[in-house]
Amino acid sequence: MQQIFVFGKETIPYSVLFSARRTLGIKVYPSGEVVLLAPEGTPEEVIEQKLHKRAPWILRQQAYFKDFGIRSPEKRYVSGESHYYLGKQFLLRVSEGKTNSVRYKGRCFEVVCTSPDKARELMKSWYREHAKLKFTEYAEPIISRFARYGVAPTSLYVQEMENRWGSCTPKGKIILNTELIKAPRPCIEYVITHEMCHLLHPDHTAAFFTLLETEMPDWRRWKDKLERFMM
C-alpha cells in the first residue's frame, strides 16, 4: 500500500516492503518510485525517522532521474532513428509509396507510407497490434499458473499509459502499457505477473511481495532492467 511522507513543502509517496533483512534501506527507482526495505515488525515511527533523515537524498535522486529522462529526445519517426521491439534495436527506414505498410526485416523497420508524416501513426499502430498478440501469448502460461489460487483476470487490455506499466482494476481487468512491447520478454512477464498478484492482494503488502517472489523469484532483476531500458 502506498503511503505519503511530507518533508517541508515536498510530498514523497512511498511503499514499504517488509522482509527478513536486518537493516532498513531505501531504494529510488528511475521512475521516481520510492520503496523502503524494512525488517519484519519495524515500528512506523522508525520508518518515518529514516524517511526524514534520507528525504534530501530521495529528492535529489528523483530530480536526477527526472532530468536524465528529459535528455532522451522524442522520436521523430524518420529514417536513421533507432526503435526497439522486444528488447532488440532496429533501424528505421521510411520511404514513400502508394500504400501504407510496416514490416521488420533483419534489424530494420521498413515503413512505406503515402506521406512521411504518416510514419509515426503507422509505427504506433504496428506496435499496438503486436502488443496485443505478444502480451496475450506471454500471459497465457502465467494465467494458467495462477489458476491454482482460484483467480483469473476478467480481461486483458492494451493501451498507452503515461505513468505506469500496468494496472489491475477492482473488477479484475488487467491493463498493460503498449510501450512494454519495446522491452525484453522477461520484463513484460514481470509486469503481467505483478498485476496477476494484485488479483489476490490489491495493495503492496508483505503477502503481495511473497506471492510475487514465489511466482517470479528474479522479479527485481527484470523490474530494474525495465526501469533502465524504458527511461
C-alpha positions as CSV (number, residue, x, y, z in Angstrom):
1,M,0.0,0.0,0.0
2,Q,1.4,3.4,-1.0
3,Q,1.8,5.9,1.8
4,I,2.7,9.6,1.9
5,F,5.6,11.3,3.8
6,V,5.7,15.1,3.9
7,F,9.1,16.8,4.1
8,G,8.8,20.6,4.2
9,K,6.9,21.6,1.1
10,E,7.6,18.3,-0.6
11,T,5.4,15.2,-0.7
12,I,7.0,11.9,-1.1
13,P,4.8,8.8,-2.0
14,Y,6.4,5.6,-0.8
15,S,5.7,1.9,-0.2
16,V,7.2,-0.4,2.4
17,L,8.5,-3.9,1.7
18,F,9.0,-6.0,4.8
19,S,11.4,-8.9,4.7
20,A,13.8,-11.0,6.8
21,R,16.6,-8.4,6.3
22,R,18.3,-6.9,9.3
23,T,18.7,-3.3,8.3
24,L,16.5,-0.5,7.0
25,G,17.1,0.6,3.4
26,I,15.6,2.9,0.8
27,K,15.6,2.4,-3.0
28,V,14.6,5.1,-5.5
29,Y,13.8,3.8,-9.0
30,P,14.3,5.7,-12.2
31,S,10.5,6.1,-12.4
32,G,10.7,8.1,-9.1
33,E,9.1,5.3,-7.1
34,V,10.4,5.1,-3.5
35,V,10.5,1.7,-1.8
36,L,11.6,1.4,1.8
37,L,13.0,-2.1,2.6
38,A,12.4,-2.9,6.3
39,P,12.8,-5.8,8.7
40,E,9.6,-7.5,9.7
41,G,7.9,-5.7,12.6
42,T,9.7,-2.4,12.1
43,P,7.7,0.3,14.0
44,E,6.1,3.1,11.9
45,E,8.0,5.8,13.9
46,V,11.3,4.2,13.0
47,I,10.3,4.2,9.3
48,E,9.3,7.8,9.5
49,Q,12.6,8.7,11.2
50,K,14.5,7.0,8.4
51,L,12.5,8.8,5.7
52,H,13.1,12.2,7.5
53,K,16.8,11.6,7.6
54,R,17.0,10.5,4.0
55,A,14.4,12.8,2.4
56,P,17.0,15.2,0.9
57,W,18.8,12.3,-0.7
58,I,15.5,10.9,-2.0
59,L,14.5,14.2,-3.6
60,R,18.0,14.5,-5.2
61,Q,17.6,11.1,-6.7
62,Q,14.2,11.8,-8.1
63,A,15.4,15.0,-9.6
64,Y,18.4,13.3,-11.1
65,F,16.2,10.6,-12.8
66,K,13.7,13.2,-14.0
67,D,16.5,15.3,-15.6
68,F,18.1,12.2,-17.1
69,G,14.9,11.2,-18.7
70,I,14.4,14.6,-20.3
71,R,17.7,14.2,-22.2
72,S,16.1,11.5,-24.3
73,P,14.8,13.3,-27.4
74,E,11.3,12.5,-28.6
75,K,11.2,10.2,-31.6
76,R,10.6,11.9,-34.9
77,Y,10.0,8.6,-36.9
78,V,12.4,9.4,-39.7
79,S,14.9,7.2,-41.5
80,G,18.0,6.5,-39.4
81,E,16.3,6.5,-36.0
82,S,16.7,3.5,-33.6
83,H,13.5,1.9,-32.4
84,Y,13.0,-1.1,-30.2
85,Y,10.9,-4.3,-30.3
86,L,11.1,-7.0,-27.6
87,G,14.4,-5.6,-26.3
88,K,16.1,-5.5,-29.7
89,Q,17.2,-2.4,-31.5
90,F,16.0,-1.8,-35.1
91,L,17.0,0.9,-37.6
92,L,14.0,2.8,-39.1
93,R,13.8,3.2,-42.8
94,V,10.9,5.4,-44.2
95,S,10.0,5.6,-47.9
96,E,7.1,7.0,-49.8
97,G,4.8,4.7,-51.8
98,K,1.2,4.2,-53.0
99,T,0.2,2.2,-49.9
100,N,0.9,2.2,-46.2
101,S,2.8,-0.7,-44.6
102,V,5.2,-1.7,-41.8
103,R,7.4,-4.7,-41.7
104,Y,10.6,-5.6,-40.0
105,K,13.4,-7.3,-41.9
106,G,16.6,-8.3,-40.3
107,R,17.3,-5.5,-37.9
108,C,15.4,-2.8,-39.8
109,F,11.8,-1.5,-39.6
110,E,10.8,-0.7,-43.2
111,V,7.9,1.8,-43.3
112,V,6.3,2.6,-46.6
113,C,3.7,5.4,-46.5
114,T,1.8,7.7,-48.8
115,S,3.2,10.7,-46.8
116,P,6.2,10.9,-44.5
117,D,4.1,12.4,-41.7
118,K,2.2,9.1,-41.5
119,A,5.2,7.1,-40.3
120,R,4.5,7.9,-36.6
121,E,0.9,6.8,-36.8
122,L,1.8,3.6,-38.7
123,M,4.5,2.6,-36.3
124,K,2.3,3.2,-33.3
125,S,-0.5,1.1,-34.8
126,W,2.0,-1.6,-35.6
127,Y,3.3,-1.6,-32.0
128,R,-0.3,-1.7,-30.7
129,E,-1.3,-4.7,-32.8
130,H,1.8,-6.7,-31.9
131,A,1.5,-5.8,-28.2
132,K,-2.0,-7.4,-28.2
133,L,-0.7,-10.5,-29.8
134,K,2.5,-10.9,-27.7
135,F,1.0,-9.9,-24.4
136,T,-1.7,-12.4,-24.8
137,E,0.8,-15.1,-25.7
138,Y,3.0,-14.3,-22.7
139,A,0.1,-14.0,-20.3
140,E,-1.4,-17.4,-21.1
141,P,1.1,-19.6,-19.1
142,I,1.1,-17.1,-16.2
143,I,-2.7,-17.1,-16.0
144,S,-2.6,-20.9,-16.1
145,R,-0.2,-20.9,-13.1
146,F,-2.4,-18.6,-11.1
147,A,-5.4,-20.8,-11.6
148,R,-4.3,-22.8,-8.6
149,Y,-5.0,-19.8,-6.5
150,G,-8.5,-19.6,-7.9
151,V,-8.1,-16.3,-9.7
152,A,-8.1,-15.2,-13.3
153,P,-8.3,-11.8,-15.0
154,T,-11.7,-10.9,-16.4
155,S,-9.9,-9.4,-19.5
156,L,-6.5,-8.3,-20.8
157,Y,-6.4,-4.9,-22.3
158,V,-3.6,-2.9,-24.0
159,Q,-3.5,0.9,-24.1
160,E,-1.0,3.8,-23.8
161,M,-0.3,4.8,-20.2
162,E,1.7,7.8,-19.1
163,N,2.8,6.9,-15.6
164,R,2.6,3.1,-15.2
165,W,3.4,-0.1,-16.9
166,G,0.2,-1.8,-16.0
167,S,-2.8,-1.9,-13.7
168,C,-5.4,-4.2,-12.3
169,T,-8.9,-2.9,-11.7
170,P,-11.1,-3.9,-8.8
171,K,-13.2,-6.0,-11.3
172,G,-10.1,-8.0,-12.3
173,K,-9.4,-6.3,-15.6
174,I,-5.6,-6.2,-16.3
175,I,-4.4,-3.3,-18.4
176,L,-0.9,-3.2,-20.0
177,N,1.0,-0.3,-21.4
178,T,1.6,-0.6,-25.2
179,E,5.1,0.7,-24.7
180,L,6.1,-2.5,-22.9
181,I,6.3,-4.2,-26.4
182,K,9.6,-2.4,-26.8
183,A,11.1,-4.2,-23.7
184,P,12.6,-7.7,-23.4
185,R,10.1,-10.5,-22.9
186,P,11.0,-11.2,-19.2
187,C,10.3,-7.5,-18.4
188,I,6.8,-7.9,-19.9
189,E,6.3,-11.2,-18.0
190,Y,7.3,-9.4,-14.8
191,V,4.6,-6.7,-15.3
192,I,2.0,-9.4,-16.1
193,T,2.9,-11.4,-13.0
194,H,2.9,-8.2,-10.9
195,E,-0.7,-7.4,-12.0
196,M,-1.8,-11.0,-11.5
197,C,-0.6,-10.8,-7.9
198,H,-3.0,-7.9,-7.4
199,L,-5.9,-10.2,-8.1
200,L,-5.2,-11.7,-4.7
201,H,-3.6,-8.8,-3.0
202,P,-4.8,-5.3,-4.1
203,D,-2.1,-3.5,-2.1
204,H,1.7,-3.8,-2.0
205,T,1.6,-5.7,1.3
206,A,4.2,-8.3,2.5
207,A,1.8,-11.0,1.3
208,F,1.8,-9.4,-2.2
209,F,5.6,-9.5,-2.4
210,T,5.8,-13.0,-1.0
211,L,3.5,-14.2,-3.8
212,L,5.5,-12.2,-6.4
213,E,8.7,-13.8,-5.2
214,T,7.1,-17.3,-5.4
215,E,5.9,-16.8,-8.9
216,M,8.9,-14.9,-10.2
217,P,12.0,-15.2,-7.9
218,D,14.1,-12.9,-10.1
219,W,11.4,-10.2,-10.5
220,R,13.7,-7.5,-9.1
221,R,16.2,-8.1,-11.9
222,W,13.6,-7.6,-14.6
223,K,12.0,-4.6,-12.8
224,D,15.3,-2.9,-12.6
225,K,16.1,-3.7,-16.3
226,L,12.7,-2.4,-17.3
227,E,13.2,0.9,-15.4
228,R,16.6,1.4,-17.1
229,F,15.6,0.2,-20.5
230,M,12.5,2.4,-20.8
231,M,13.8,5.7,-19.2
